[in-house]
Amino acid sequence: MALGAALVDADATVKRLQAAGQPVFEAIVTHFGDGIVGEDGELNRPALAEIVFTNADELKTLNKLVHPAVRKDMAAQRKLLADDHDIIVLDIPLLVEGTPIELAGIVVVDTPTDLAIDRLVTFRGFSVADAKARIASQVSREERMAKADFVIANSGSIDDLDLEVARCWQWMTVTHQAAIEATQKRI
């Protein structure tokens, strides 16, 4: 990351583990069938999304197939990065609804729901119905905010977001230094 932290990206990890030939891909295809495989032999994400974001049981099944492998892989990434980096950011969109993990703090990037829907439609090409279904399948904005140690407001411009990230980086570095000092006092 530009400010000096290492990054472990859950979405990138998921995509890598869901690539054709990977055990997670095979488990997904075994459960959901060949209809979720595209002509290129890779996972057809929109076809899978149509199934899981309209059926809560199928979403739970998908999560059971994917999340354990992702957690294990991300833990390995984190361990490797810890040797060379003081601060490691785990970018986990579904952190609050997942199995708790040991973290120094939780940062929530907050966007009003209507704006989040608009951005999914405008920048990711989702239909309004699909964007609403995906957001509805997640924990509420209020639940995320209740778990946050720090909140980045993401309802303005890119420049506004840059200022929020700088504010968060300051918080991270102060928090990290305080943890080091507390550890040294115990020694």
WOURVEN-V383564 format. One record per backbone hydrogen bond with DSSP energy under -1.0 kcal/mol. CO is the residue of the C=O (numbers start at 1). NH is the residue of the N-H. If there is no record, write none. Layout:
# WOURVEN-V383564
co | nh
CO | NH
CO | NH
This chain:
# WOURVEN-V383564
co | nh
1 | 4
6 | 89
8 | 91
9 | 13
10 | 14
11 | 15
12 | 16
13 | 17
14 | 18
16 | 19
19 | 22
22 | 26
23 | 27
24 | 28
25 | 29
26 | 30
27 | 31
28 | 32
29 | 33
33 | 36
34 | 37
36 | 44
38 | 41
42 | 38
43 | 45
44 | 48
45 | 49
46 | 50
47 | 51
48 | 52
49 | 53
55 | 59
56 | 60
57 | 61
58 | 62
59 | 63
60 | 64
61 | 65
62 | 66
63 | 67
66 | 70
67 | 71
68 | 72
69 | 73
70 | 74
71 | 75
72 | 76
73 | 77
74 | 78
75 | 79
76 | 80
77 | 81
78 | 82
81 | 84
81 | 85
87 | 6
89 | 8
90 | 92
91 | 10
92 | 95
95 | 98
106 | 149
106 | 150
108 | 152
110 | 154
112 | 116
113 | 117
114 | 118
115 | 119
116 | 120
117 | 121
118 | 122
119 | 123
120 | 124
120 | 126
127 | 131
128 | 132
129 | 133
130 | 134
131 | 135
132 | 136
133 | 137
135 | 138
140 | 144
141 | 145
142 | 146
143 | 147
150 | 108
152 | 110
157 | 161
158 | 162
159 | 163
160 | 164
161 | 165
162 | 166
163 | 167
164 | 168
165 | 169
166 | 170
167 | 171
168 | 172
169 | 173
170 | 174
171 | 175
172 | 176
173 | 177
174 | 178
175 | 179
176 | 180
177 | 181
178 | 182
179 | 183
180 | 184
181 | 185
182 | 186
183 | 187
